[in-house]
């Protein structure tokens, strides 16, 4: 279980780790369970991109969400 402060602190490190991963289209925070349990979330365009995302960063779990192609409305 990670607090929001821990997740915020780890977010920058995760961004650096996935900066060169083809298919990553977003990095953010997400609540898991109760209001004191946070994870890092990586949005990817393809299932293939999931394999290059670490399972956790600085002790904070990482959740990968396949969102497909992202385009402006």
C-alpha positions in Angstrom: 0.0 0.0 0.0 1.4 3.4 -1.0 0.2 6.9 0.1 -0.5 9.6 -2.3 2.7 11.4 -1.2 4.8 8.2 -2.0 3.1 7.9 -5.4 3.7 11.5 -6.3 7.4 11.2 -5.3 7.8 8.1 -7.5 6.0 9.5 -10.5 9.0 11.4 -11.9 11.2 8.3 -11.7 8.5 6.3 -13.6 8.3 8.9 -16.3 12.1 8.7 -16.8 11.9 4.8 -17.0 9.1 4.8 -19.6 10.2 7.9 -21.6 11.6 5.7 -24.4 9.0 3.0 -24.4 7.1 3.0 -27.6 3.3 3.1 -27.0 3.3 5.0 -23.7 0.8 7.8 -23.9 0.4 8.9 -20.2 1.7 8.5 -16.7 -0.4 9.4 -13.7 -1.7 8.4 -10.2 -4.7 6.2 -9.5 -6.5 5.1 -6.4 -6.7 1.5 -5.6 -9.0 0.3 -2.8 -9.5 2.9 -0.1 -8.5 6.5 -0.1 -5.0 5.7 1.4 -4.0 3.2 -1.3 -2.4 4.7 -4.4 -0.7 3.3 -7.5 1.1 4.7 -10.5 -0.8 4.3 -13.7 0.7 4.1 -17.2 -1.6 4.4 -20.2 -0.3 2.5 -23.3 -1.7 2.3 -26.8 -0.9 -1.4 -27.3 -0.7 -4.6 -25.2 2.8 -5.0 -26.5 4.0 -1.9 -24.7 3.0 -3.5 -21.3 6.1 -5.7 -21.2 8.5 -2.7 -21.0 6.8 -1.0 -18.0 8.2 -1.9 -14.6 5.9 -3.6 -12.1 6.8 -1.0 -9.3 8.9 2.1 -8.8 10.3 3.1 -5.5 8.0 0.6 -3.8 4.9 2.0 -5.4 3.0 -0.5 -7.6 2.5 0.3 -11.3 -0.8 -0.5 -13.1 -0.8 -0.5 -16.9 -4.0 0.4 -18.7 -4.3 -0.3 -22.5 -6.3 2.7 -23.9 -5.6 2.3 -27.6 -4.7 5.2 -29.9 -5.2 8.6 -28.4 -6.2 11.5 -30.6 -7.4 15.1 -30.1 -11.1 15.7 -30.5 
